[in-house]
Amino acid sequence: MKKLGITTETASDLSAEIIKKYNIGIISFKVDLEKVKDFPGNMFEKMRAAEKQKVDSSVKTSQPSIADYIKLFKEKLNDFEEIIHVATSSKASGAYNSAMQAKKFLGAQAEKIHIFDSQKSSAAEGLLVIKAEEDIEKGLSLKEVLQNLNNRIKDTFLLFMYDNPKWVQGGGRFPKIAQVALQKMKGMNISIVLREKGGVLKPMTIKSNVKDLAEPLFEEFKKFTKNTKKKISVIIVHADNEKEAFKLKEKVEALKNVKVLYVKLLDAVLGAHAGPGSLLINFIYE
């Protein structure tokens, strides 16, 4: 039995290869596809098809139950002496609180579970998990791994662009007056690059003449990272927008000291609110 392992949620957008390599325990958010279930394809294809047919295309998500966390923790304690659970930002989801509540039901085993608020979502959270696993492989202690996780939060970032604000509106994350403004901006080829800050997505900059998402995201990534000499690890995530995702990958990989770990489909948790076509670049300074 190994001394230390990691668990996290599907919201961390880890690749299947990474999950298998490190034997990471994964818990799924609950996704209600009832309104789009009769349409073919992945969640984003279903949402697009429903919208085309003028059917309610909204998808609802909720955090895993306390019972789900208890089951996960008990299972992984068969593989590891102690577990660090890296949770999605507590300011964006109730998942952290559910994990904390689950720990209380584990009796003597509770002291073997360590819940960490990543203050991140999507693959920004996943990058923290990957770095923690690398620390574990190096033989670092529980205290050292947790300390490094805390230190890396400030060096981990997520930049995000939606393809169409109608999906963001449907997610209910913006007030109605902002929704109207976003739609008008879309009509003028104006969009917003958002950045995760303090555990929530906030507007970063307004981009005009937006014809695709890869170019403006790349411009902001380049500006954001231009003053660092550190190596940068990147994960690109997309909401069924593979063409733009790989276009962004090609641009990013042309920069010095940048490595793209992988490109993958966005998980349903953020995807239900971001909507089809969205594009995210997640990165961490080494």
Secondary structure as UniProt FT lines:
FT   STRAND          2..9
FT   HELIX           10..12
FT   HELIX           16..22
FT   STRAND          25..27
FT   STRAND          30..32
FT   HELIX           34..36
FT   TURN            37..38
FT   HELIX           43..52
FT   TURN            53..54
FT   STRAND          60..62
FT   HELIX           66..76
FT   TURN            77..79
FT   STRAND          80..87
FT   TURN            90..92
FT   HELIX           95..104
FT   TURN            105..106
FT   HELIX           107..112
FT   STRAND          113..117
FT   HELIX           122..137
FT   TURN            138..139
FT   HELIX           142..152
FT   HELIX           153..155
FT   STRAND          156..161
FT   HELIX           165..171
FT   HELIX           176..187
FT   TURN            188..189
FT   STRAND          191..197
FT   TURN            198..199
FT   STRAND          200..207
FT   HELIX           214..225
FT   TURN            226..227
FT   STRAND          232..238
FT   HELIX           242..253
FT   TURN            256..257
FT   STRAND          258..265
FT   HELIX           268..274
FT   TURN            276..277
FT   STRAND          279..285
//
